[in-house]
Structure formats: structure tokens, C-alpha cells
């Protein structure tokens, strides 16, 4: 393999970082650059991407619609696991990175490119997620990570570089948030948010109404599941991406899914992020409710004990690892009977379960009733309690 970089496939969003990186790669490495932008639900942000990339010097532009693949093959598997990092983060950015990296490697093979590049900083998680995925999929690929090489060490410096080179970018000095948006969420970091005492400004939020300004009347919806995945809303069958679009619209209207988190990055530092995940918040609530009537207790408790590990694997960037495949296979087995319908109330920032039903339900009114029944002898509970108390009684007797 030649040491010279001949052709690079750049993960390109059209934002400040990757716009500058495109020009910087051409100037620094004297190479061809092909940009790749994944449409994973960021919507209007892609409207001008091709034009801007070509104007900045890209040899070729790929813009691929990966919305259905993203939700079906990355979001849904994680939600079958009820994955959540540090109790609050629904992994919106973490789940998108392996998909983007996988397509980048495919394009590099198609275009006979020797190198891939990304716009992740040397302080963040995304550099790890991208590069672990690249190397898992192509052990010989070369990687250029500009944030670890150049001397443009601040967003202010990047904006000056863009101005000097006539590159149009959306970031401004007045509102210098770093954002990442896809069908699952939108995240905000940097700027005024770097002080964890500062309240996020209300005009920052994009997907959700303020709960104070949400409708005064609750909205009732039903979500139907089949083997752990949502397949319909209010009896209307929908594709994965369309279903998520509607959940985002419903949750956003009612102010559901805002989270303000100080999280522990993989590289070792703490970071403050603000997230909007309206559809994901509704889906996780509904999925847990569906499992509550269809999943065996010991299976549920074993799976729940693995949620932190599953979320860590995703957050740290090991999506294409053998341990991830093992865990996902086990998770998917637990979902075989997780089918049925959940009814929810959406109201001013909250998502409340009103009911759940399933043909695979393990709940039986005749077993759980407080009225007279013929399936459970209350006298049997005495022996059950005494057997479970035996080790406690022995411990106390030995300590006398």
C-alpha cells in the first residue's frame, strides 16, 4: 500500500467542520475527495449539500437515502434491547455512526479509494465510533482525522478558514452550537451549553414544543408491536422510517423527549449535551409496557441486567464487534412473543401508559385477582416464605 493518499471518501454533512475539512484535505494531501452524505432524517439540511461540496472542490458526491435502513437495522435493534446510556441517553448519534461508516467503506471499495475521513474531534466519541467501524469492516483502510492533525483548534478558527476560502456554512458566531440530527434525535453541544449551569435557551429546540406551550388536551395513541418492533400507529401499518416520523411529530407537538445530560465520554472526560428524542421516548415507554405482559420474569431480569453493557458497546463504537452480535442475537430471542398493542397518553412533556393487550400475554386476571379463585391456594405461600427465609433464620441463629 502506498503511503501517499490518492483518493479520500469523506463523511460530509455540509456543516462547518466537514466543509472546512473538504477544502483542507485537497490542499494538504493534494488528493481527490469524494463526499458521502447519508440521509438519515436530517431533512432540509441536505438540500444544498451537493452544490456546496462541488463548489468546495469535491470530485464526486454521494447522497444516499438510508432512512429505512437506519431505523430498521440500527434503531429498532437497540430499542428491542431498551438500550439507554447512563439512564438518560437514547443513543441517537451512537447508532448512526456505524451505518455511515459502513456505507463509506462500501463507497471506498466502489471508487477504489485508499482512504476515508471524518469530521469528529480528538476529544469526542465519534472519532472512535467511526474508526472502529472502518477498521472492523476493512482492516487495511487508511484514515485521515483532520482534528488530530491541523492547527484549526477552535470553531472560531474554522469559521475564519471558511470565510477566507468563501465556503458557505450554517454556523454563526452568535449561535455556535454543534448539532447532530437524524430520525432518532437532534443533539446540541458547545457554545453556552458548555457551562452545565446554563439553562438551554428555548429558541434552540427544533423538534419539540415547550411543554408549557404544548396542547392543553391530551392525545391518545396506540402502538402495535410484532416481535419487539413497532409496526403500526392507531392500526395504520407503517414502514420503520415513516412510523418514526409520525412518532417524532406526535412527541414533538406535546413537548416529549427533551433531555439535558452531563455524560461520560469514552475518551475519559465529561460532556454536557442537550437532546431531543420525541419518537424514541414514546417508543421506549411503549416497548417496556408491551414486554411487561409478554416476557417471562427471569428472561426479563437477565436481559435488563445486560442493558448497561449493550448501551456501552453502542456508545463506545463496537457495533461490528463479536460481543455485539452475541448480545443482539440473545436480545432478539427475548422478543419472540413481544407482540400486541399499547395505548398511551401524550400530554405536556409526559408519555403515560394507559393500557396494553396481547395474544401472547402471560398476564391472567384469574391468577392475579384479589377475588376468589381456584388457581392459587394462599396456604401454599406459607411454605414458599419459610423456604426463602431459611438462610436468614440460620444466619440469625448462628450469630446468637
C-alpha positions in Angstrom: 0.0 0.0 0.0 1.3 3.4 -1.0 1.9 5.9 1.8 0.5 8.7 -0.4 -3.1 9.5 -0.1 -4.6 9.3 -3.6 -8.4 9.3 -3.1 -10.4 10.0 0.0 -14.1 9.3 0.8 -15.2 12.0 3.3 -18.2 11.7 5.6 -19.7 15.0 4.7 -22.6 16.8 6.4 -22.2 20.2 4.8 -21.8 21.7 8.3 -18.8 23.9 9.4 -16.4 21.1 10.3 -16.7 18.9 7.2 -17.0 21.9 4.8 -13.6 23.1 6.0 -12.2 19.5 6.0 -13.1 19.0 2.4 -11.0 22.0 1.3 -8.3 21.2 3.8 -7.9 17.6 2.5 -7.5 18.9 -1.0 -4.9 21.5 0.0 -3.0 19.3 2.4 -2.9 16.0 0.6 -3.2 17.1 -3.0 -5.7 14.3 -3.5 -9.2 13.6 -4.9 -12.0 13.9 -2.4 -15.4 12.1 -2.8 -18.0 13.3 -0.4 -20.6 11.0 1.1 -23.7 12.3 2.9 -26.2 9.9 4.5 -29.8 11.0 4.5 -30.8 9.5 7.9 -33.6 12.0 8.6 -31.9 15.4 8.8 -34.3 16.7 6.1 -33.7 20.1 4.7 -30.0 20.2 5.8 -29.2 18.1 2.7 -30.9 20.4 0.1 -27.7 22.3 -0.7 -25.1 19.7 0.1 -24.2 18.5 -3.4 -23.9 22.1 -4.8 -21.7 23.2 -1.8 -19.5 20.1 -2.0 -18.8 20.5 -5.7 -18.1 24.2 -5.3 -15.7 23.5 -2.5 -13.8 21.0 -4.7 -15.3 17.6 -4.4 -14.7 15.3 -7.4 -17.9 13.4 -6.8 -20.8 13.5 -4.4 -22.8 10.6 -3.0 -26.1 11.4 -1.2 -27.8 8.1 -0.1 -31.2 7.8 1.4 -30.6 5.4 4.4 -33.6 6.4 6.5 -35.4 3.0 6.3 -32.1 1.1 6.9 -31.2 3.3 9.8 -34.4 2.7 11.7 -34.9 -0.9 10.7 -31.3 -2.2 11.2 -29.9 0.1 13.9 -32.6 1.9 15.8 -35.1 -1.0 16.2 -32.5 -3.5 17.3 -31.4 -1.1 20.1 -34.9 -0.4 21.2 -35.6 -4.2 21.3 -32.9 -4.1 24.0 -34.4 -1.0 25.7 -30.9 0.4 25.3 -30.1 3.6 27.2 -26.7 5.0 28.2 -26.3 6.2 31.8 -30.0 6.1 32.4 -30.8 9.0 30.1 -29.3 9.0 26.6 -31.1 7.0 23.9 -28.0 6.8 21.7 -29.2 8.9 18.8 -25.7 9.8 17.5 -24.1 6.5 18.5 -26.5 4.4 16.4 -26.0 6.4 13.3 -22.2 6.3 13.1 -21.7 2.6 12.3 -24.2 2.9 9.4 -22.4 5.9 8.0 -19.0 4.2 8.4 -20.3 1.0 6.7 -21.6 2.9 3.6 -18.3 4.9 3.5 -16.3 1.7 3.3 -18.6 0.4 0.6 -18.1 3.6 -1.5 -14.4 3.4 -1.0 -14.4 0.0 -2.5 -16.7 1.1 -5.4 -14.4 4.1 -6.1 -11.2 2.4 -5.4 -10.3 4.9 -2.7 -7.5 4.2 -0.4 -8.5 6.5 2.5 -11.6 7.6 4.5 -12.0 10.7 6.6 -14.4 12.1 9.1 -15.1 15.4 10.9 -15.0 14.1 14.5 -12.8 15.9 17.0 -10.0 14.4 19.0 -11.9 15.0 22.2 -15.2 13.2 21.3 -16.7 9.8 21.0 -17.4 9.9 17.2 -13.8 9.5 16.2 -13.8 6.2 18.0 -17.1 5.0 16.6 -16.2 5.9 13.0 -12.7 4.4 13.1 -13.5 1.2 15.0 -16.2 0.6 12.4 -13.9 1.4 9.4 -11.2 -1.0 10.7 -13.7 -3.8 11.6 -15.0 -3.6 8.0 -11.7 -3.0 6.2 -8.6 -3.6 8.3 -6.3 -2.1 5.6 -8.1 1.2 5.1 -6.2 4.4 5.7 -7.8 7.0 7.9 -7.3 10.8 8.0 -8.7 12.5 11.1 -8.1 16.3 10.5 -9.0 17.4 14.0 -6.0 15.3 15.2 -3.6 16.9 12.6 -4.4 20.5 11.8 -3.9 23.7 13.8 -7.5 24.9 13.4 -8.2 24.1 17.1 -11.5 26.0 17.6 -14.8 26.7 15.9 -13.8 30.4 15.7 -10.7 29.3 13.7 -12.8 27.1 11.5 -15.3 29.9 10.7 -12.4 32.2 9.7 -11.0 29.5 7.4 -14.4 29.2 5.8 -14.7 32.9 5.4 -11.2 33.2 3.9 -12.0 30.4 1.4 -15.5 31.5 0.5 -17.1 28.4 2.0 -20.8 28.8 2.9 -21.6 27.2 6.3 -24.6 27.4 8.6 -22.7 28.1 11.9 -22.5 31.7 13.2 -20.7 33.4 16.0 -24.0 34.2 17.7 -25.2 30.6 17.8 -22.2 28.3 17.6 -23.9 25.1 18.6 -22.6 21.8 17.4 -25.7 19.8 16.3 -26.3 16.3 15.0 -29.7 15.4 13.7 -31.3 12.2 12.4 -34.6 10.4 12.6 -34.0 9.4 16.2 -32.9 12.7 17.7 -31.1 16.0 17.5 -28.2 16.8 19.8 -26.7 20.2 20.9 -23.3 20.7 22.3 -20.9 23.7 22.7 -21.4 27.4 23.0 -23.5 28.5 26.0 -24.1 24.8 26.8 -20.5 24.2 27.8 -21.3 25.6 31.2 -23.5 22.9 32.8 -25.2 25.6 35.0 -26.6 27.5 32.0 -30.2 26.7 31.0 -30.6 25.8 27.4 -32.2 28.7 25.5 -35.7 27.9 24.4 -35.2 29.1 20.9 -32.5 26.3 20.5 -35.0 23.5 20.4 -36.0 22.2 17.0 -38.2 19.1 17.3 -40.2 19.7 20.4 -42.6 22.4 21.6 -42.1 23.7 25.1 -44.2 21.6 27.5 -45.6 24.9 28.8 -46.9 25.7 25.3 -48.0 22.2 24.3 -51.7 21.5 23.7 -53.9 21.6 26.8 -55.8 18.5 25.7 -54.1 15.1 25.9 -53.7 12.9 22.8 -54.3 9.2 23.0 -52.4 6.9 20.6 -52.0 3.1 20.1 -48.7 1.4 19.0 -48.8 -2.1 17.7 -45.7 -4.4 18.1 -44.7 -7.5 16.4 -41.8 -9.5 17.9 -40.5 -6.4 19.6 -40.7 -3.9 16.7 -43.4 -1.3 16.3 -45.4 -1.9 13.1 -48.4 0.3 13.3 -49.8 3.5 14.9 -53.6 3.6 15.5 -54.0 0.5 13.4 -52.2 2.1 10.5 -49.3 -0.1 9.2 -46.2 1.9 8.5 -42.6 1.4 7.3 -39.9 1.9 10.0 -38.9 5.4 8.9 -42.5 6.6 8.3 -43.5 5.3 11.7 -40.7 7.1 13.4 -41.5 10.3 11.5 -45.0 10.2 12.9 -43.9 9.4 16.4 -41.5 12.4 16.2 -44.3 14.6 15.1 -46.6 13.4 17.9 -44.0 13.6 20.6 -42.7 17.0 19.4 -46.2 18.5 19.4 -46.6 17.5 23.1 -43.1 18.5 24.2 -41.9 15.0 24.9 -38.3 13.8 24.7 -36.1 16.6 25.9 -33.0 15.6 27.9 -30.2 17.7 29.4 -27.3 15.4 30.3 -23.7 15.5 31.6 -22.4 12.2 30.3 -19.1 10.3 30.5 -17.4 10.2 27.1 -15.5 7.1 26.1 -12.2 9.1 26.0 -12.5 9.9 29.7 -14.0 13.4 30.1 -17.4 14.5 31.0 -19.5 16.4 28.4 -22.8 18.3 28.6 -25.3 17.6 25.8 -28.9 18.5 25.3 -31.1 16.1 23.3 -34.5 16.0 21.7 -35.7 12.4 21.2 -39.5 12.6 20.9 -40.3 9.5 19.0 -37.7 7.4 20.7 -39.0 8.4 24.2 -42.5 7.3 23.2 -41.3 4.1 21.7 -39.2 3.0 24.7 -42.1 3.7 27.0 -44.5 1.6 24.8 -42.0 -1.2 24.3 -41.4 -1.6 28.0 -45.1 -1.8 28.6 -45.5 -4.4 25.9 -42.8 -6.5 27.4 -44.4 -6.3 30.9 -47.3 -8.6 29.8 -45.5 -10.8 27.3 -42.0 -11.6 28.7 -41.1 -14.2 31.3 -39.8 -12.7 34.5 -36.4 -14.4 34.6 -35.8 -13.7 30.9 -36.7 -10.0 31.5 -34.4 -9.7 34.5 -31.5 -11.3 32.7 -32.0 -9.1 29.7 -32.4 -6.0 31.9 -29.1 -6.8 33.6 -27.4 -6.5 30.2 -28.9 -3.2 29.1 -25.9 -1.1 30.5 -23.4 -3.4 28.7 -25.4 -3.2 25.4 -25.6 0.6 25.7 -21.9 0.8 26.4 -21.0 -1.3 23.4 -23.1 1.0 21.2 -21.9 4.2 22.8 -18.2 3.2 22.6 -18.4 2.3 19.0 -18.2 -1.5 18.9 -21.3 -2.1 16.8 -19.4 -4.5 14.5 -17.8 -6.5 17.3 -18.4 -10.2 18.1 -19.8 -9.3 21.5 -22.4 -7.1 19.9 -23.5 -9.9 17.6 -23.8 -12.3 20.5 -25.8 -9.8 22.6 -28.1 -8.9 19.8 -28.8 -12.5 19.0 -29.8 -13.1 22.6 -31.9 -9.9 22.8 -33.8 -10.8 19.6 -34.7 -14.2 21.1 -36.3 -12.5 24.1 -38.6 -10.6 21.7 -40.3 -13.6 20.0 -43.5 -13.1 22.0 -43.4 -9.3 22.4 -46.4 -8.6 20.2 -49.6 -6.7 20.8 -50.8 -3.2 21.3 -50.0 -0.4 23.9 -52.3 2.6 24.5 -50.6 5.8 25.6 -51.5 9.4 26.6 -49.3 12.2 25.3 -49.5 15.4 27.4 -47.3 18.3 28.1 -43.9 16.6 28.1 -45.1 13.2 29.5 -45.9 9.9 27.9 -48.2 7.7 30.1 -49.2 4.1 29.5 -53.0 3.7 29.7 -53.3 0.0 28.6 -51.7 -3.0 27.0 -53.0 -6.1 25.4 -51.5 -9.1 23.6 -52.5 -12.6 22.3 -49.2 -13.7 23.8 -49.9 -12.2 27.2 -48.6 -14.0 30.3 -50.9 -11.9 32.5 -54.1 -13.7 33.6 -56.8 -12.0 35.5 -57.8 -15.3 37.1 -54.3 -15.7 38.6 -53.8 -12.1 39.8 -57.3 -11.4 41.1 -57.9 -10.3 44.7 -61.3 -12.1 44.4 -62.0 -15.8 45.0 -60.1 -18.0 42.5 -59.4 -21.7 42.0 -55.8 -21.5 40.6 -53.8 -20.5 43.7 -54.0 -21.7 47.2 -53.0 -18.9 49.6 -51.9 -21.6 52.1 -49.1 -22.5 49.7 -47.5 -19.2 50.3 -46.5 -20.2 53.9 -44.1 -22.9 52.7 -42.8 -20.6 50.0 -42.0 -17.9 52.5 -40.4 -20.3 55.1 -38.2 -21.9 52.5 -37.0 -18.5 51.3 -36.4 -17.4 54.9 -34.4 -20.5 55.8 -30.9 -19.0 55.2 -32.0 -15.8 57.0 -33.1 -17.8 60.1 -29.9 -19.9 60.0 -27.7 -16.7 59.8 -29.5 -15.2 62.8 -29.3 -18.4 64.8 -25.6 -18.8 64.2 -25.0 -15.2 65.3 -26.7 -15.6 68.7 
